[in-house]
Amino acid sequence: MQPKKIPIRRCVGCGEGKPKKELVRVVRSAAGEVNLDLTGRMPGRGAYLCRDTECLRKARKARRLEKEFSQAIPDEVYDRLEKELGGADHEQ
Ligand SMILES: [Zn+2]
């Protein structure tokens, strides 16, 4: 039997590799807007986070998203992401 290939991505918060569908994609659009990509289909450069606001806080503290996207990310963007990520917990 061949093992099924599961795409693994690394969370920019805790640094753990996890199956892609367990993570949330954060996407930076061509216009430089940073959003949570809950559908996984938004165009742009992506980074991955666990569905955990704790990981977002870690990424925020270490400025990992800034590094991923090579741009400054204002506090209000982080606050919005945190709110959206917290809201995404309910579907579990
Ligand atoms: Zn994580």
PDB file of the backbone (N, CA, C, O) and the ligand in Angstrom, with CONECT records:
HET     ZN  A 101       1
ATOM      1  N   MET A   1       0.830  -1.210   0.000  1.00  0.00           N
ATOM      2  CA  MET A   1       0.000   0.000   0.000  1.00  0.00           C
ATOM      3  C   MET A   1       0.861   1.255   0.000  1.00  0.00           C
ATOM      4  O   MET A   1       1.846   1.356   0.732  1.00  0.00           O
ATOM      5  N   GLN A   2       0.478   2.182  -0.814  1.00  0.00           N
ATOM      6  CA  GLN A   2       1.214   3.441  -0.849  1.00  0.00           C
ATOM      7  C   GLN A   2       0.600   4.449   0.107  1.00  0.00           C
ATOM      8  O   GLN A   2      -0.611   4.670   0.099  1.00  0.00           O
ATOM      9  N   PRO A   3       1.432   5.050   0.918  1.00  0.00           N
ATOM     10  CA  PRO A   3       0.879   6.067   1.828  1.00  0.00           C
ATOM     11  C   PRO A   3       0.394   7.278   1.045  1.00  0.00           C
ATOM     12  O   PRO A   3       1.027   7.703   0.079  1.00  0.00           O
ATOM     13  N   LYS A   4      -0.717   7.817   1.466  1.00  0.00           N
ATOM     14  CA  LYS A   4      -1.273   8.995   0.811  1.00  0.00           C
ATOM     15  C   LYS A   4      -0.380  10.187   1.111  1.00  0.00           C
ATOM     16  O   LYS A   4       0.075  10.380   2.239  1.00  0.00           O
ATOM     17  N   LYS A   5      -0.146  10.969   0.095  1.00  0.00           N
ATOM     18  CA  LYS A   5       0.710  12.129   0.287  1.00  0.00           C
ATOM     19  C   LYS A   5      -0.096  13.296   0.840  1.00  0.00           C
ATOM     20  O   LYS A   5      -1.027  13.787   0.202  1.00  0.00           O
ATOM     21  N   ILE A   6       0.277  13.726   2.027  1.00  0.00           N
ATOM     22  CA  ILE A   6      -0.405  14.865   2.632  1.00  0.00           C
ATOM     23  C   ILE A   6       0.534  16.069   2.608  1.00  0.00           C
ATOM     24  O   ILE A   6       1.648  16.010   3.127  1.00  0.00           O
ATOM     25  N   PRO A   7       0.071  17.161   2.001  1.00  0.00           N
ATOM     26  CA  PRO A   7       0.939  18.340   1.988  1.00  0.00           C
ATOM     27  C   PRO A   7       1.123  18.917   3.389  1.00  0.00           C
ATOM     28  O   PRO A   7       0.152  19.187   4.096  1.00  0.00           O
ATOM     29  N   ILE A   8       2.365  19.098   3.774  1.00  0.00           N
ATOM     30  CA  ILE A   8       2.683  19.637   5.092  1.00  0.00           C
ATOM     31  C   ILE A   8       3.174  21.074   4.950  1.00  0.00           C
ATOM     32  O   ILE A   8       3.999  21.387   4.092  1.00  0.00           O
ATOM     33  N   ARG A   9       2.654  21.924   5.803  1.00  0.00           N
ATOM     34  CA  ARG A   9       3.116  23.311   5.820  1.00  0.00           C
ATOM     35  C   ARG A   9       3.539  23.655   7.239  1.00  0.00           C
ATOM     36  O   ARG A   9       3.100  23.039   8.210  1.00  0.00           O
ATOM     37  N   ARG A  10       4.402  24.653   7.330  1.00  0.00           N
ATOM     38  CA  ARG A  10       4.905  25.030   8.634  1.00  0.00           C
ATOM     39  C   ARG A  10       4.194  26.267   9.158  1.00  0.00           C
ATOM     40  O   ARG A  10       4.066  27.272   8.460  1.00  0.00           O
ATOM     41  N   CYS A  11       3.737  26.174  10.389  1.00  0.00           N
ATOM     42  CA  CYS A  11       3.102  27.311  11.046  1.00  0.00           C
ATOM     43  C   CYS A  11       4.159  28.373  11.347  1.00  0.00           C
ATOM     44  O   CYS A  11       5.217  28.059  11.892  1.00  0.00           O
ATOM     45  N   VAL A  12       3.876  29.622  10.994  1.00  0.00           N
ATOM     46  CA  VAL A  12       4.844  30.687  11.254  1.00  0.00           C
ATOM     47  C   VAL A  12       4.835  31.118  12.725  1.00  0.00           C
ATOM     48  O   VAL A  12       5.658  31.930  13.149  1.00  0.00           O
ATOM     49  N   GLY A  13       3.892  30.561  13.497  1.00  0.00           N
ATOM     50  CA  GLY A  13       3.861  30.857  14.924  1.00  0.00           C
ATOM     51  C   GLY A  13       4.712  29.888  15.724  1.00  0.00           C
ATOM     52  O   GLY A  13       5.747  30.267  16.272  1.00  0.00           O
ATOM     53  N   CYS A  14       4.275  28.631  15.791  1.00  0.00           N
ATOM     54  CA  CYS A  14       4.983  27.652  16.618  1.00  0.00           C
ATOM     55  C   CYS A  14       6.078  26.928  15.838  1.00  0.00           C
ATOM     56  O   CYS A  14       6.914  26.254  16.438  1.00  0.00           O
ATOM     57  N   GLY A  15       6.087  27.056  14.510  1.00  0.00           N
ATOM     58  CA  GLY A  15       7.123  26.434  13.707  1.00  0.00           C
ATOM     59  C   GLY A  15       6.917  24.954  13.455  1.00  0.00           C
ATOM     60  O   GLY A  15       7.791  24.292  12.895  1.00  0.00           O
ATOM     61  N   GLU A  16       5.757  24.421  13.866  1.00  0.00           N
ATOM     62  CA  GLU A  16       5.481  23.002  13.660  1.00  0.00           C
ATOM     63  C   GLU A  16       4.951  22.749  12.262  1.00  0.00           C
ATOM     64  O   GLU A  16       4.178  23.545  11.730  1.00  0.00           O
ATOM     65  N   GLY A  17       5.364  21.649  11.673  1.00  0.00           N
ATOM     66  CA  GLY A  17       4.831  21.245  10.397  1.00  0.00           C
ATOM     67  C   GLY A  17       3.537  20.470  10.598  1.00  0.00           C
ATOM     68  O   GLY A  17       3.482  19.539  11.401  1.00  0.00           O
ATOM     69  N   LYS A  18       2.496  20.858   9.864  1.00  0.00           N
ATOM     70  CA  LYS A  18       1.201  20.193  10.004  1.00  0.00           C
ATOM     71  C   LYS A  18       0.550  20.034   8.647  1.00  0.00           C
ATOM     72  O   LYS A  18       0.887  20.750   7.704  1.00  0.00           O
ATOM     73  N   PRO A  19      -0.393  19.085   8.540  1.00  0.00           N
ATOM     74  CA  PRO A  19      -1.131  18.972   7.280  1.00  0.00           C
ATOM     75  C   PRO A  19      -1.781  20.306   6.933  1.00  0.00           C
ATOM     76  O   PRO A  19      -2.368  20.982   7.779  1.00  0.00           O
ATOM     77  N   LYS A  20      -1.655  20.656   5.666  1.00  0.00           N
ATOM     78  CA  LYS A  20      -2.129  21.950   5.184  1.00  0.00           C
ATOM     79  C   LYS A  20      -3.554  22.280   5.615  1.00  0.00           C
ATOM     80  O   LYS A  20      -3.859  23.426   5.945  1.00  0.00           O
ATOM     81  N   LYS A  21      -4.428  21.268   5.610  1.00  0.00           N
ATOM     82  CA  LYS A  21      -5.826  21.594   5.905  1.00  0.00           C
ATOM     83  C   LYS A  21      -6.089  21.848   7.394  1.00  0.00           C
ATOM     84  O   LYS A  21      -7.172  22.301   7.764  1.00  0.00           O
ATOM     85  N   GLU A  22      -5.117  21.563   8.229  1.00  0.00           N
ATOM     86  CA  GLU A  22      -5.269  21.910   9.644  1.00  0.00           C
ATOM     87  C   GLU A  22      -4.810  23.326   9.943  1.00  0.00           C
ATOM     88  O   GLU A  22      -4.974  23.835  11.051  1.00  0.00           O
ATOM     89  N   LEU A  23      -4.233  23.945   8.927  1.00  0.00           N
ATOM     90  CA  LEU A  23      -3.704  25.291   9.113  1.00  0.00           C
ATOM     91  C   LEU A  23      -4.578  26.320   8.405  1.00  0.00           C
ATOM     92  O   LEU A  23      -5.396  25.984   7.548  1.00  0.00           O
ATOM     93  N   VAL A  24      -4.389  27.562   8.778  1.00  0.00           N
ATOM     94  CA  VAL A  24      -5.077  28.660   8.114  1.00  0.00           C
ATOM     95  C   VAL A  24      -4.054  29.401   7.276  1.00  0.00           C
ATOM     96  O   VAL A  24      -2.937  29.657   7.728  1.00  0.00           O
ATOM     97  N   ARG A  25      -4.428  29.740   6.080  1.00  0.00           N
ATOM     98  CA  ARG A  25      -3.521  30.472   5.219  1.00  0.00           C
ATOM     99  C   ARG A  25      -3.708  31.971   5.452  1.00  0.00           C
ATOM    100  O   ARG A  25      -4.828  32.476   5.516  1.00  0.00           O
ATOM    101  N   VAL A  26      -2.593  32.651   5.575  1.00  0.00           N
ATOM    102  CA  VAL A  26      -2.615  34.107   5.634  1.00  0.00           C
ATOM    103  C   VAL A  26      -2.057  34.570   4.311  1.00  0.00           C
ATOM    104  O   VAL A  26      -0.994  34.114   3.888  1.00  0.00           O
ATOM    105  N   VAL A  27      -2.759  35.465   3.655  1.00  0.00           N
ATOM    106  CA  VAL A  27      -2.346  35.827   2.303  1.00  0.00           C
ATOM    107  C   VAL A  27      -2.107  37.324   2.177  1.00  0.00           C
ATOM    108  O   VAL A  27      -2.840  38.138   2.739  1.00  0.00           O
ATOM    109  N   ARG A  28      -1.089  37.661   1.443  1.00  0.00           N
ATOM    110  CA  ARG A  28      -0.838  39.061   1.122  1.00  0.00           C
ATOM    111  C   ARG A  28      -1.170  39.267  -0.341  1.00  0.00           C
ATOM    112  O   ARG A  28      -0.581  38.636  -1.218  1.00  0.00           O
ATOM    113  N   SER A  29      -2.108  40.146  -0.595  1.00  0.00           N
ATOM    114  CA  SER A  29      -2.528  40.396  -1.973  1.00  0.00           C
ATOM    115  C   SER A  29      -1.489  41.260  -2.679  1.00  0.00           C
ATOM    116  O   SER A  29      -0.579  41.809  -2.058  1.00  0.00           O
ATOM    117  N   ALA A  30      -1.652  41.364  -3.990  1.00  0.00           N
ATOM    118  CA  ALA A  30      -0.745  42.191  -4.780  1.00  0.00           C
ATOM    119  C   ALA A  30      -0.766  43.637  -4.298  1.00  0.00           C
ATOM    120  O   ALA A  30       0.225  44.355  -4.430  1.00  0.00           O
ATOM    121  N   ALA A  31      -1.900  44.064  -3.736  1.00  0.00           N
ATOM    122  CA  ALA A  31      -2.028  45.434  -3.230  1.00  0.00           C
ATOM    123  C   ALA A  31      -1.386  45.604  -1.858  1.00  0.00           C
ATOM    124  O   ALA A  31      -1.353  46.712  -1.322  1.00  0.00           O
ATOM    125  N   GLY A  32      -0.878  44.517  -1.286  1.00  0.00           N
ATOM    126  CA  GLY A  32      -0.207  44.602   0.002  1.00  0.00           C
ATOM    127  C   GLY A  32      -1.139  44.421   1.183  1.00  0.00           C
ATOM    128  O   GLY A  32      -0.752  44.653   2.328  1.00  0.00           O
ATOM    129  N   GLU A  33      -2.383  44.000   0.904  1.00  0.00           N
ATOM    130  CA  GLU A  33      -3.323  43.752   1.988  1.00  0.00           C
ATOM    131  C   GLU A  33      -3.113  42.369   2.561  1.00  0.00           C
ATOM    132  O   GLU A  33      -2.892  41.408   1.823  1.00  0.00           O
ATOM    133  N   VAL A  34      -3.180  42.268   3.879  1.00  0.00           N
ATOM    134  CA  VAL A  34      -2.977  40.984   4.536  1.00  0.00           C
ATOM    135  C   VAL A  34      -4.308  40.506   5.091  1.00  0.00           C
ATOM    136  O   VAL A  34      -4.966  41.217   5.851  1.00  0.00           O
ATOM    137  N   ASN A  35      -4.698  39.309   4.710  1.00  0.00           N
ATOM    138  CA  ASN A  35      -5.976  38.756   5.125  1.00  0.00           C
ATOM    139  C   ASN A  35      -5.853  37.279   5.471  1.00  0.00           C
ATOM    140  O   ASN A  35      -4.932  36.592   5.029  1.00  0.00           O
ATOM    141  N   LEU A  36      -6.810  36.807   6.276  1.00  0.00           N
ATOM    142  CA  LEU A  36      -6.919  35.367   6.475  1.00  0.00           C
ATOM    143  C   LEU A  36      -7.612  34.806   5.251  1.00  0.00           C
ATOM    144  O   LEU A  36      -8.620  35.346   4.796  1.00  0.00           O
ATOM    145  N   ASP A  37      -7.074  33.733   4.724  1.00  0.00           N
ATOM    146  CA  ASP A  37      -7.668  33.109   3.550  1.00  0.00           C
ATOM    147  C   ASP A  37      -8.392  31.848   3.991  1.00  0.00           C
ATOM    148  O   ASP A  37      -7.837  30.750   3.962  1.00  0.00           O
ATOM    149  N   LEU A  38      -9.636  32.025   4.398  1.00  0.00           N
ATOM    150  CA  LEU A  38     -10.371  30.879   4.951  1.00  0.00           C
ATOM    151  C   LEU A  38     -10.817  29.902   3.873  1.00  0.00           C
ATOM    152  O   LEU A  38     -11.143  28.754   4.178  1.00  0.00           O
ATOM    153  N   THR A  39     -10.838  30.337   2.625  1.00  0.00           N
ATOM    154  CA  THR A  39     -11.229  29.429   1.552  1.00  0.00           C
ATOM    155  C   THR A  39     -10.017  28.726   0.947  1.00  0.00           C
ATOM    156  O   THR A  39     -10.170  27.720   0.254  1.00  0.00           O
ATOM    157  N   GLY A  40      -8.808  29.247   1.202  1.00  0.00           N
ATOM    158  CA  GLY A  40      -7.606  28.668   0.622  1.00  0.00           C
ATOM    159  C   GLY A  40      -7.445  28.972  -0.852  1.00  0.00           C
ATOM    160  O   GLY A  40      -6.637  28.341  -1.533  1.00  0.00           O
ATOM    161  N   ARG A  41      -8.207  29.932  -1.352  1.00  0.00           N
ATOM    162  CA  ARG A  41      -8.183  30.205  -2.793  1.00  0.00           C
ATOM    163  C   ARG A  41      -7.818  31.633  -3.157  1.00  0.00           C
ATOM    164  O   ARG A  41      -7.857  32.006  -4.329  1.00  0.00           O
ATOM    165  N   MET A  42      -7.467  32.431  -2.166  1.00  0.00           N
ATOM    166  CA  MET A  42      -7.144  33.814  -2.483  1.00  0.00           C
ATOM    167  C   MET A  42      -5.773  33.903  -3.139  1.00  0.00           C
ATOM    168  O   MET A  42      -4.829  33.233  -2.720  1.00  0.00           O
ATOM    169  N   PRO A  43      -5.671  34.739  -4.176  1.00  0.00           N
ATOM    170  CA  PRO A  43      -4.376  34.881  -4.848  1.00  0.00           C
ATOM    171  C   PRO A  43      -3.421  35.715  -4.002  1.00  0.00           C
ATOM    172  O   PRO A  43      -3.845  36.579  -3.234  1.00  0.00           O
ATOM    173  N   GLY A  44      -2.151  35.450  -4.152  1.00  0.00           N
ATOM    174  CA  GLY A  44      -1.163  36.224  -3.414  1.00  0.00           C
ATOM    175  C   GLY A  44      -0.174  35.325  -2.722  1.00  0.00           C
ATOM    176  O   GLY A  44      -0.213  34.103  -2.862  1.00  0.00           O
ATOM    177  N   ARG A  45       0.717  35.946  -1.974  1.00  0.00           N
ATOM    178  CA  ARG A  45       1.735  35.201  -1.277  1.00  0.00           C
ATOM    179  C   ARG A  45       1.167  34.716   0.047  1.00  0.00           C
ATOM    180  O   ARG A  45       0.529  35.481   0.770  1.00  0.00           O
ATOM    181  N   GLY A  46       1.394  33.455   0.367  1.00  0.00           N
ATOM    182  CA  GLY A  46       0.770  32.899   1.560  1.00  0.00           C
ATOM    183  C   GLY A  46       1.746  32.468   2.639  1.00  0.00           C
ATOM    184  O   GLY A  46       2.892  32.112   2.365  1.00  0.00           O
ATOM    185  N   ALA A  47       1.263  32.510   3.869  1.00  0.00           N
ATOM    186  CA  ALA A  47       1.974  31.936   5.007  1.00  0.00           C
ATOM    187  C   ALA A  47       0.934  31.127   5.774  1.00  0.00           C
ATOM    188  O   ALA A  47      -0.267  31.337   5.603  1.00  0.00           O
ATOM    189  N   TYR A  48       1.385  30.213   6.610  1.00  0.00           N
ATOM    190  CA  TYR A  48       0.429  29.351   7.293  1.00  0.00           C
ATOM    191  C   TYR A  48       0.501  29.490   8.805  1.00  0.00           C
ATOM    192  O   TYR A  48       1.566  29.705   9.383  1.00  0.00           O
ATOM    193  N   LEU A  49      -0.655  29.363   9.424  1.00  0.00           N
ATOM    194  CA  LEU A  49      -0.773  29.449  10.880  1.00  0.00           C
ATOM    195  C   LEU A  49      -1.702  28.354  11.373  1.00  0.00           C
ATOM    196  O   LEU A  49      -2.640  27.970  10.674  1.00  0.00           O
ATOM    197  N   CYS A  50      -1.443  27.841  12.593  1.00  0.00           N
ATOM    198  CA  CYS A  50      -2.412  26.952  13.214  1.00  0.00           C
ATOM    199  C   CYS A  50      -3.705  27.730  13.442  1.00  0.00           C
ATOM    200  O   CYS A  50      -3.702  28.961  13.469  1.00  0.00           O
ATOM    201  N   ARG A  51      -4.799  27.008  13.605  1.00  0.00           N
ATOM    202  CA  ARG A  51      -6.056  27.682  13.944  1.00  0.00           C
ATOM    203  C   ARG A  51      -6.044  28.016  15.429  1.00  0.00           C
ATOM    204  O   ARG A  51      -6.858  27.512  16.204  1.00  0.00           O
ATOM    205  N   ASP A  52      -5.128  28.852  15.798  1.00  0.00           N
ATOM    206  CA  ASP A  52      -4.889  29.110  17.205  1.00  0.00           C
ATOM    207  C   ASP A  52      -4.369  30.551  17.336  1.00  0.00           C
ATOM    208  O   ASP A  52      -3.331  30.899  16.772  1.00  0.00           O
ATOM    209  N   THR A  53      -5.087  31.360  18.071  1.00  0.00           N
ATOM    210  CA  THR A  53      -4.667  32.757  18.215  1.00  0.00           C
ATOM    211  C   THR A  53      -3.314  32.838  18.912  1.00  0.00           C
ATOM    212  O   THR A  53      -2.582  33.813  18.739  1.00  0.00           O
ATOM    213  N   GLU A  54      -2.984  31.830  19.690  1.00  0.00           N
ATOM    214  CA  GLU A  54      -1.681  31.789  20.360  1.00  0.00           C
ATOM    215  C   GLU A  54      -0.539  31.797  19.332  1.00  0.00           C
ATOM    216  O   GLU A  54       0.471  32.471  19.530  1.00  0.00           O
ATOM    217  N   CYS A  55      -0.701  31.060  18.255  1.00  0.00           N
ATOM    218  CA  CYS A  55       0.315  31.013  17.207  1.00  0.00           C
ATOM    219  C   CYS A  55       0.409  32.347  16.481  1.00  0.00           C
ATOM    220  O   CYS A  55       1.494  32.778  16.092  1.00  0.00           O
ATOM    221  N   LEU A  56      -0.724  32.990  16.305  1.00  0.00           N
ATOM    222  CA  LEU A  56      -0.710  34.305  15.675  1.00  0.00           C
ATOM    223  C   LEU A  56       0.057  35.285  16.560  1.00  0.00           C
ATOM    224  O   LEU A  56       0.834  36.102  16.064  1.00  0.00           O
ATOM    225  N   ARG A  57      -0.165  35.199  17.871  1.00  0.00           N
ATOM    226  CA  ARG A  57       0.548  36.088  18.790  1.00  0.00           C
ATOM    227  C   ARG A  57       2.050  35.838  18.745  1.00  0.00           C
ATOM    228  O   ARG A  57       2.847  36.775  18.787  1.00  0.00           O
ATOM    229  N   LYS A  58       2.421  34.580  18.659  1.00  0.00           N
ATOM    230  CA  LYS A  58       3.857  34.261  18.571  1.00  0.00           C
ATOM    231  C   LYS A  58       4.447  34.828  17.289  1.00  0.00           C
ATOM    232  O   LYS A  58       5.528  35.416  17.301  1.00  0.00           O
ATOM    233  N   ALA A  59       3.730  34.648  16.184  1.00  0.00           N
ATOM    234  CA  ALA A  59       4.210  35.161  14.903  1.00  0.00           C
ATOM    235  C   ALA A  59       4.312  36.681  14.948  1.00  0.00           C
ATOM    236  O   ALA A  59       5.234  37.272  14.387  1.00  0.00           O
ATOM    237  N   ARG A  60       3.346  37.304  15.629  1.00  0.00           N
ATOM    238  CA  ARG A  60       3.333  38.758  15.743  1.00  0.00           C
ATOM    239  C   ARG A  60       4.548  39.246  16.528  1.00  0.00           C
ATOM    240  O   ARG A  60       5.217  40.203  16.140  1.00  0.00           O
ATOM    241  N   LYS A  61       4.812  38.567  17.633  1.00  0.00           N
ATOM    242  CA  LYS A  61       5.929  38.940  18.501  1.00  0.00           C
ATOM    243  C   LYS A  61       7.268  38.799  17.767  1.00  0.00           C
ATOM    244  O   LYS A  61       8.147  39.653  17.885  1.00  0.00           O
ATOM    245  N   ALA A  62       7.405  37.723  17.019  1.00  0.00           N
ATOM    246  CA  ALA A  62       8.669  37.464  16.320  1.00  0.00           C
ATOM    247  C   ALA A  62       8.714  38.147  14.953  1.00  0.00           C
ATOM    248  O   ALA A  62       9.708  38.034  14.235  1.00  0.00           O
ATOM    249  N   ARG A  63       7.643  38.852  14.592  1.00  0.00           N
ATOM    250  CA  ARG A  63       7.546  39.540  13.294  1.00  0.00           C
ATOM    251  C   ARG A  63       7.776  38.584  12.125  1.00  0.00           C
ATOM    252  O   ARG A  63       8.427  38.937  11.142  1.00  0.00           O
ATOM    253  N   ARG A  64       7.243  37.389  12.241  1.00  0.00           N
ATOM    254  CA  ARG A  64       7.456  36.401  11.184  1.00  0.00           C
ATOM    255  C   ARG A  64       6.669  36.721   9.922  1.00  0.00           C
ATOM    256  O   ARG A  64       7.130  36.457   8.811  1.00  0.00           O
ATOM    257  N   LEU A  65       5.485  37.290  10.096  1.00  0.00           N
ATOM    258  CA  LEU A  65       4.702  37.614   8.897  1.00  0.00           C
ATOM    259  C   LEU A  65       5.352  38.771   8.132  1.00  0.00           C
ATOM    260  O   LEU A  65       5.349  38.799   6.902  1.00  0.00           O
ATOM    261  N   GLU A  66       5.906  39.719   8.882  1.00  0.00           N
ATOM    262  CA  GLU A  66       6.645  40.807   8.236  1.00  0.00           C
ATOM    263  C   GLU A  66       7.764  40.250   7.370  1.00  0.00           C
ATOM    264  O   GLU A  66       8.002  40.709   6.253  1.00  0.00           O
ATOM    265  N   LYS A  67       8.448  39.243   7.920  1.00  0.00           N
ATOM    266  CA  LYS A  67       9.559  38.645   7.175  1.00  0.00           C
ATOM    267  C   LYS A  67       9.051  37.863   5.970  1.00  0.00           C
ATOM    268  O   LYS A  67       9.607  37.947   4.875  1.00  0.00           O
ATOM    269  N   GLU A  68       7.981  37.099   6.193  1.00  0.00           N
ATOM    270  CA  GLU A  68       7.405  36.327   5.084  1.00  0.00           C
ATOM    271  C   GLU A  68       6.994  37.236   3.928  1.00  0.00           C
ATOM    272  O   GLU A  68       7.246  36.945   2.758  1.00  0.00           O
ATOM    273  N   PHE A  69       6.356  38.341   4.293  1.00  0.00           N
ATOM    274  CA  PHE A  69       5.754  39.200   3.272  1.00  0.00           C
ATOM    275  C   PHE A  69       6.636  40.385   2.907  1.00  0.00           C
ATOM    276  O   PHE A  69       6.302  41.165   2.016  1.00  0.00           O
ATOM    277  N   SER A  70       7.765  40.518   3.601  1.00  0.00           N
ATOM    278  CA  SER A  70       8.685  41.644   3.353  1.00  0.00           C
ATOM    279  C   SER A  70       7.981  42.995   3.386  1.00  0.00           C
ATOM    280  O   SER A  70       8.194  43.835   2.512  1.00  0.00           O
ATOM    281  N   GLN A  71       7.157  43.196   4.380  1.00  0.00           N
ATOM    282  CA  GLN A  71       6.516  44.498   4.538  1.00  0.00           C
ATOM    283  C   GLN A  71       6.076  44.665   5.987  1.00  0.00           C
ATOM    284  O   GLN A  71       5.948  43.689   6.727  1.00  0.00           O
ATOM    285  N   ALA A  72       5.852  45.900   6.375  1.00  0.00           N
ATOM    286  CA  ALA A  72       5.364  46.168   7.726  1.00  0.00           C
ATOM    287  C   ALA A  72       3.889  45.796   7.818  1.00  0.00           C
ATOM    288  O   ALA A  72       3.126  45.988   6.871  1.00  0.00           O
ATOM    289  N   ILE A  73       3.503  45.265   8.959  1.00  0.00           N
ATOM    290  CA  ILE A  73       2.099  44.920   9.164  1.00  0.00           C
ATOM    291  C   ILE A  73       1.591  45.700  10.374  1.00  0.00           C
ATOM    292  O   ILE A  73       2.052  45.487  11.495  1.00  0.00           O
ATOM    293  N   PRO A  74       0.633  46.609  10.141  1.00  0.00           N
ATOM    294  CA  PRO A  74       0.155  47.451  11.244  1.00  0.00           C
ATOM    295  C   PRO A  74      -0.613  46.658  12.303  1.00  0.00           C
ATOM    296  O   PRO A  74      -1.157  45.586  12.037  1.00  0.00           O
ATOM    297  N   ASP A  75      -0.637  47.223  13.511  1.00  0.00           N
ATOM    298  CA  ASP A  75      -1.328  46.566  14.624  1.00  0.00           C
ATOM    299  C   ASP A  75      -2.774  46.221  14.301  1.00  0.00           C
ATOM    300  O   ASP A  75      -3.269  45.156  14.670  1.00  0.00           O
ATOM    301  N   GLU A  76      -3.451  47.145  13.599  1.00  0.00           N
ATOM    302  CA  GLU A  76      -4.876  46.878  13.354  1.00  0.00           C
ATOM    303  C   GLU A  76      -5.079  45.653  12.462  1.00  0.00           C
ATOM    304  O   GLU A  76      -6.107  44.980  12.542  1.00  0.00           O
ATOM    305  N   VAL A  77      -4.095  45.372  11.617  1.00  0.00           N
ATOM    306  CA  VAL A  77      -4.190  44.173  10.785  1.00  0.00           C
ATOM    307  C   VAL A  77      -4.059  42.927  11.668  1.00  0.00           C
ATOM    308  O   VAL A  77      -4.811  41.963  11.522  1.00  0.00           O
ATOM    309  N   TYR A  78      -3.101  42.968  12.575  1.00  0.00           N
ATOM    310  CA  TYR A  78      -2.937  41.840  13.490  1.00  0.00           C
ATOM    311  C   TYR A  78      -4.181  41.638  14.351  1.00  0.00           C
ATOM    312  O   TYR A  78      -4.629  40.513  14.571  1.00  0.00           O
ATOM    313  N   ASP A  79      -4.731  42.763  14.836  1.00  0.00           N
ATOM    314  CA  ASP A  79      -5.934  42.667  15.659  1.00  0.00           C
ATOM    315  C   ASP A  79      -7.089  42.041  14.882  1.00  0.00           C
ATOM    316  O   ASP A  79      -7.849  41.229  15.409  1.00  0.00           O
ATOM    317  N   ARG A  80      -7.200  42.439  13.619  1.00  0.00           N
ATOM    318  CA  ARG A  80      -8.267  41.892  12.786  1.00  0.00           C
ATOM    319  C   ARG A  80      -8.041  40.390  12.537  1.00  0.00           C
ATOM    320  O   ARG A  80      -8.972  39.590  12.625  1.00  0.00           O
ATOM    321  N   LEU A  81      -6.811  40.030  12.230  1.00  0.00           N
ATOM    322  CA  LEU A  81      -6.502  38.615  11.995  1.00  0.00           C
ATOM    323  C   LEU A  81      -6.820  37.791  13.239  1.00  0.00           C
ATOM    324  O   LEU A  81      -7.360  36.687  13.159  1.00  0.00           O
ATOM    325  N   GLU A  82      -6.468  38.364  14.396  1.00  0.00           N
ATOM    326  CA  GLU A  82      -6.694  37.630  15.634  1.00  0.00           C
ATOM    327  C   GLU A  82      -8.180  37.404  15.874  1.00  0.00           C
ATOM    328  O   GLU A  82      -8.599  36.334  16.315  1.00  0.00           O
ATOM    329  N   LYS A  83      -8.963  38.426  15.576  1.00  0.00           N
ATOM    330  CA  LYS A  83     -10.407  38.316  15.742  1.00  0.00           C
ATOM    331  C   LYS A  83     -10.967  37.256  14.788  1.00  0.00           C
ATOM    332  O   LYS A  83     -11.773  36.413  15.181  1.00  0.00           O
ATOM    333  N   GLU A  84     -10.524  37.316  13.531  1.00  0.00           N
ATOM    334  CA  GLU A  84     -11.023  36.370  12.531  1.00  0.00           C
ATOM    335  C   GLU A  84     -10.600  34.941  12.870  1.00  0.00           C
ATOM    336  O   GLU A  84     -11.364  33.995  12.681  1.00  0.00           O
ATOM    337  N   LEU A  85      -9.389  34.802  13.365  1.00  0.00           N
ATOM    338  CA  LEU A  85      -8.891  33.476  13.705  1.00  0.00           C
ATOM    339  C   LEU A  85      -9.661  32.918  14.899  1.00  0.00           C
ATOM    340  O   LEU A  85      -9.997  31.734  14.941  1.00  0.00           O
ATOM    341  N   GLY A  86      -9.933  33.784  15.856  1.00  0.00           N
ATOM    342  CA  GLY A  86     -10.741  33.379  17.013  1.00  0.00           C
ATOM    343  C   GLY A  86     -12.117  32.927  16.576  1.00  0.00           C
ATOM    344  O   GLY A  86     -12.663  31.960  17.108  1.00  0.00           O
ATOM    345  N   GLY A  87     -12.686  33.642  15.588  1.00  0.00           N
ATOM    346  CA  GLY A  87     -14.004  33.286  15.079  1.00  0.00           C
ATOM    347  C   GLY A  87     -13.991  31.966  14.344  1.00  0.00           C
ATOM    348  O   GLY A  87     -14.983  31.238  14.345  1.00  0.00           O
ATOM    349  N   ALA A  88     -12.852  31.650  13.704  1.00  0.00           N
ATOM    350  CA  ALA A  88     -12.747  30.422  12.926  1.00  0.00           C
ATOM    351  C   ALA A  88     -12.742  29.184  13.819  1.00  0.00           C
ATOM    352  O   ALA A  88     -12.999  28.076  13.347  1.00  0.00           O
ATOM    353  N   ASP A  89     -12.454  29.365  15.088  1.00  0.00           N
ATOM    354  CA  ASP A  89     -12.431  28.239  16.028  1.00  0.00           C
ATOM    355  C   ASP A  89     -13.788  27.561  16.145  1.00  0.00           C
ATOM    356  O   ASP A  89     -13.874  26.363  16.416  1.00  0.00           O
ATOM    357  N   HIS A  90     -14.844  28.336  15.938  1.00  0.00           N
ATOM    358  CA  HIS A  90     -16.173  27.807  16.201  1.00  0.00           C
ATOM    359  C   HIS A  90     -16.572  26.648  15.293  1.00  0.00           C
ATOM    360  O   HIS A  90     -17.434  25.842  15.644  1.00  0.00           O
ATOM    361  N   GLU A  91     -15.944  26.572  14.133  1.00  0.00           N
ATOM    362  CA  GLU A  91     -16.356  25.507  13.218  1.00  0.00           C
ATOM    363  C   GLU A  91     -15.822  24.128  13.622  1.00  0.00           C
ATOM    364  O   GLU A  91     -16.180  23.121  13.011  1.00  0.00           O
ATOM    365  N   GLN A  92     -14.984  24.083  14.627  1.00  0.00           N
ATOM    366  CA  GLN A  92     -14.415  22.792  15.008  1.00  0.00           C
ATOM    367  C   GLN A  92     -15.356  22.004  15.903  1.00  0.00           C
ATOM    368  O   GLN A  92     -15.029  20.892  16.316  1.00  0.00           O
TER     369      GLN A  92
HETATM  370 ZN    ZN A 101       1.257  26.917  15.308  1.00  0.00          ZN2+
END
